[in-house]
């Protein structure tokens, strides 16, 4: 089980557990030190398994994840996945016996909950996923499972900030033409994108007004993994579950 200092908890309702992990509190070594939660790199799988067990013990349920592909597909999961995880960039459930998990190392982890209707979701919002509409698609899937968007609360987790996420000017133009709130300039004066701002704007546009933001920049804050800072690195997680 993790110590409280190794994750950030967000209050999304009395019947919801929602956390964002840091890179501390696990057993991985090298560039993946310490709490790497992804099997996707060259980290020792046994270490990743032990790290994931610690997170599962902390939230009180097995972790259920997805094969994230930077798209707009949302998968419903109502049990542990015995085979390959679903190919998706968001998960929705009404089952309190599992914990939905999104892995990140600069992209935006988003946790969503309607505590009244007992529907929760995770979303992985990178540049391509935002353009593909992963946030509105996730909210629509929640609505189909009984969520009232007026009651949905959202948590935007640690991600690379607009001052640090440099992109070519043409790319910024393509993204901001679709999501104007993402327009940014880096602290050194070049074209940038503010993905957390883009997520927040899409949430508000859908009618979600209760938005909590954990403002740590993963590129600047060494307590978090950052692919931009070090391409050989681990993955932190946003994790959410309903209390049984």
N, C-alpha and C positions, 0 to 999 in steps of 0.2 A: 504494500500500500504506500502511496506517495505521502510525503509530508505536505502540509498546507502551503508551505513556501514554494513548492515546486509546481504549482498550478494557480491559475486565476479562476475563481468561481464567479458566476454571474447569476443574479436573481431574476429568473424568468417566471417565477410563480412558486407557490409553496409545494406544489406536487411535481416540480421539475428539478432535475440535477443537470447543471450545465457548467462545463469547465473548459479552459484552454490550457494545455500543458506548456511548460517551458522545455528547455533542453536538459534540465537538471533532475536528478533523482533516479536515474537508471544505471545500467551496468555496461552499456556499450563503450567502446574505446576508440581512440584515434579520431578521425574527422567526424565520426558519428556520436562521440561522447555527448551526453550520457544516456538520455531518454529517447533514443531513436525508436520510432514506432512503425517504420516502414520496412517491409521485406524486399523492397524494390532495388536496393543498392547492393554493395559488397559487404555490408555489415554481417557479423556472425548471426545467422538465423536464431540460434539458441538465445542470444542476448536480446534480440527483438522480441522473442516469445516471452522472455522474463519481464521485459519492459511493459509489454502489452498486458501481461497478467497483473502487474502493479497498478496500471490504470483501471483495469476491470474491477479489481478489488476496491479501488478508491470510489468508483461510481456505483458499485454493487451489482453489476450485470456484465455479461460477456460483450465484447466489442464486435460490432458488425460494420464492415466498411464496404468500399466499392473500388473498382478499377477506374480511376479518374482519367478522363480523356480530353478535358477542356472543351466540353460540348454543352448541350442544353437538355440532355435526357435526365429525367427524374425516375428513380426506381422505388417501388413500394417494397418494404421488407417487413415481415411479421414474425420472423424466427431467425435463429442462427443459420448461417449459410454454410453447408457442408462442403460444397464444391467451390469452383472459382467464384469470386465476388461479382456482383452485377457490374456491367460496364455502364457507368453513369457518373454524373457530377453532383447529384443530390439524392438523398434518401429520405423517405417519409415512413413513419410507423405510428401505430396506436397501441403497440405492445409494450408494457412496462418491464418485460423480462429481458429486453435487449437494450444496448446502448449504441446509438448511431454515431459513427466516427468519420471525420473528414481530416485528411492529412495535408499538411502545407509546409512550405519553406520559402515564403514570400507572397504567394497567392492569399486571397482573403478567405478565412474560414468563417462561415455564417451558421449560427444556431438559431432555430425558430421554434416557437412553441405557442400553442393556444391552450393555456392551462384549464380553461373552462370546458373545452371539448376534448381535452386529452389527446392532442395530436402534436407530434414533434417532428422536426426535420433538421438535416444538415445540408449545407451547400458548399461547393468548392468554386469560388469565384475568381478566376484569373481573367486576363484580358479577353481571351477568346470566349470563355464561358459567359462573361458579361454580355458580349455582343450577341451570343447565341440565345440570350434570354433566360439563363439558368435561374435567376431570382424570381421573375414572374412565373416561370413554369413550376417552380417549387411551391410557391404560394397557391397556385391554381390546384396542384395536386393535394395540398393540405385542405383547401376548400372542399374538394370532392370527398374528403374523408370527414367532413363535418366542421372544419374550422371556420370561425368567423374572423375575417381579416381585421375587423375592428378590435378584436381581442388578442390578436397575435402580437407577441413580443419577440424582438430580434436582438441578437448579440453579434456584433462584428468584432472578430478577434484580431490579434496581432498580425500585421502584414507589412509589406514594404510600403513606405509612404510616398506621397507625390513629390516630395523634395529629393527622393533618392531613385525613383524608378524612371530611368532615362530611356527614351525610345526615339527612333527617327521622327523627324517632324511630320513626314507624310503619314506615318502610322498614327501619330497622335491625332492628326486631322481625320483619319478614317474612323477612329474610335469616338472622338468627341462629336462627330457628325451624328452619331447614334445616341451617345450618352454624354451630353454637354458637361455634366458635373465632373467628369474625369479629367478635364483639361488642367494641366499643371505645368510648372517650370521647376527644374531641379535647382538645388541650392547653388549650383555652379553655372546656372543660366541657360541650360539647354532644354529641349522639349522633354516633357515628362507626362506621366499619367498618374492620377490619384484614384486607384481602384477602390479603396474604402469609401471615398466620396461618391463614386459611381454606384456602389452597392446601396449606400444610404439613400441616394436619390431614387433608385428603383423601388426600394421599400416604401418610401413616402408616397411615390406615385401610385402604388398599389393600395394605399390606405393603411399601411403599418406605421403608426406614429410613435410607438414605444420601442425605441432603438437604443440599446446600450453599446457603447464602443470602448473596447480596450485598445488604447491608442499607441501601444508600443510599436515602433518600426523595427521589423525583423532585420533589416539591413544594418541599422545603427546599433541595435541592442544585442550584445553578445550573449544574452540569456536565451536567445532564440536561434533556430536554424535559418540560414539564408542561402538560397541557391545562387543569388547574385553575388554574394560576398565570397562564397566558396562552393564551387559546383559539385565537389565531393562532400556531401553533407547528409545529415539525417532529416527526419520529418517530425514535426510536432503535430498535435491534434486538437481539434475541437470535438468535444464529446457531449452528447445530450441523451437523457433518458427520462421517462416518466417514472415517478415513484409508484411502487405497487400498492 
